[in-house]
Structure formats: structure tokens, C-alpha cells
């Protein structure tokens, strides 16, 4: 379990660095549209491949998606980011790019802190 937690932790830290670096500006895959959170990130198993060969069910992020949304075409868009359950999908419909990026950074920071605390409390093997 600890190894899996470490992998999740590293992925979340990488995603936080990606968003902080401003990499979600404009999509390199579809000029003229804003980048899709998670989908246009190296975090995505299908990053850079529009044929989407890897199933989202294999993605580490799926554990953060509510069970009833895991069969969506892009389940990562339904990870609750805000205290009221706001998701990437919600922000893409009703918010701004800045709002979704702020919410994403806050969520990533909370999850990173939570996992680091859990790892720190585990006995060293």
C-alpha cells in the first residue's frame, strides 16, 4: 500500500508542478481551445494520443472519481475539487480557467498533504 501511495503522491506533485508552471494555457493538440484539465497533462495515460488507447480505469486518478462517474468518457473531469463538490466539468461549464486552476491547485495541495501525513504515520518497513 505504501508504494502505491508514493506513486500517487508523485503523480499529484507532478500535476501540481504542471499547473503551477502555467502549462494549461492553450492546448497544443487543439489550438484555439483551452487545455482540458488532466486530459492535456502528462498525468493522462492517453496524453498526446487522440485515439485514447489506454482505458481510464487504469489511471491512478480514477480512485478520486465518485463510483457513479467512473464510466464517463473522461472520468477525471468529475473529481470533486471544491468543498461543494465542484468538478473540472463544473468549472468548464460555469467558471473560468483561472477558477479551475485555483481549485485544482488547492485540491492537489490537500491531497498531497493528506497522503504525506498517512505515509509519515506508517511504520517503516
C-alpha positions in Angstrom: 0.0 0.0 0.0 2.8 2.4 0.9 4.4 2.0 -2.6 1.1 2.7 -4.3 0.6 5.8 -2.1 4.1 7.0 -3.0 3.2 6.6 -6.7 0.0 8.6 -6.3 1.9 11.2 -4.3 4.5 11.6 -7.1 1.8 11.9 -9.7 -0.1 14.5 -7.8 3.1 16.5 -7.2 3.9 16.3 -10.9 0.4 17.6 -11.8 0.7 20.4 -9.3 4.0 21.4 -10.8 2.4 21.2 -14.3 -0.5 23.6 -13.3 1.8 26.0 -11.4 4.1 26.2 -14.5 1.1 27.5 -16.5 1.0 24.5 -18.8 -2.8 24.6 -19.0 -2.8 27.8 -21.2 -3.8 26.7 -24.6 -3.9 23.1 -25.9 -1.0 22.1 -28.2 -3.3 19.4 -29.5 -6.2 21.7 -30.5 -5.1 25.3 -31.0 -7.9 27.7 -30.3 -9.3 25.8 -27.3 -8.3 25.9 -23.7 -6.5 22.9 -22.4 -8.5 20.2 -20.8 -7.6 19.7 -17.1 -5.9 16.3 -16.6 -6.6 15.2 -20.2 -3.9 17.6 -21.7 -1.4 16.8 -19.0 1.4 14.2 -18.9 -0.6 12.8 -16.0 -3.1 11.3 -18.6 -2.4 7.8 -19.8 -3.5 9.0 -23.2 -1.6 12.2 -23.3 -0.8 13.1 -26.9 -2.8 10.2 -28.4 -6.2 11.2 -29.6 -7.1 7.6 -30.2 -7.1 7.1 -26.4 -5.8 3.5 -26.3 -5.4 3.3 -22.5 -8.6 2.8 -20.5 -9.3 5.5 -17.9 -10.0 2.7 -15.5 -6.2 2.1 -15.4 -5.4 5.7 -14.4 -4.3 6.4 -10.8 -6.7 9.4 -10.7 -9.8 7.2 -11.1 -9.6 6.4 -7.3 -10.6 10.1 -6.7 -13.7 9.8 -9.0 -17.0 9.1 -7.4 -18.1 5.5 -8.3 -21.1 6.6 -10.3 -18.9 8.7 -12.6 -16.2 6.2 -13.3 -17.7 5.0 -16.6 -17.7 8.5 -18.1 -15.6 9.1 -21.2 -13.2 11.2 -19.2 -13.9 10.3 -15.5 -11.2 12.7 -14.3 -13.4 15.6 -15.2 -15.7 14.5 -12.3 -13.1 14.5 -9.4 -14.6 16.7 -6.7 -12.2 19.7 -6.3 -14.2 22.1 -4.2 -16.0 22.0 -0.8 -19.3 22.0 -2.6 -18.3 19.1 -4.9 -17.3 21.3 -7.8 -15.6 19.3 -10.5 -13.4 20.1 -13.5 -16.6 19.6 -15.6 -18.5 22.1 -13.4 -15.8 24.8 -13.8 -15.5 24.2 -17.6 -19.2 25.0 -17.9 -19.7 27.7 -15.3 -16.3 29.0 -14.3 -13.1 30.4 -15.8 -9.8 28.9 -16.5 -8.3 30.7 -13.5 -11.0 29.4 -11.2 -10.5 25.8 -12.2 -6.7 26.1 -11.9 -7.1 27.7 -8.5 -9.4 24.9 -7.4 -7.2 22.3 -8.9 -4.1 23.6 -7.1 -6.0 23.7 -3.8 -7.3 20.2 -4.2 -3.8 18.8 -5.2 -2.3 20.5 -2.2 -4.8 19.0 0.2 -4.4 15.5 -1.3 -0.6 15.8 -1.3 -0.7 16.8 2.4 -3.1 14.0 3.3 -1.0 11.3 1.6 2.2 12.7 3.1 0.6 12.6 6.6 -0.6 9.0 6.0 2.9 7.9 4.8 4.5 9.6 7.8 2.3 7.7 10.2 3.1 4.3 8.7 5.8 2.2 10.3 9.0 2.0 8.3 9.3 -1.4 6.6 
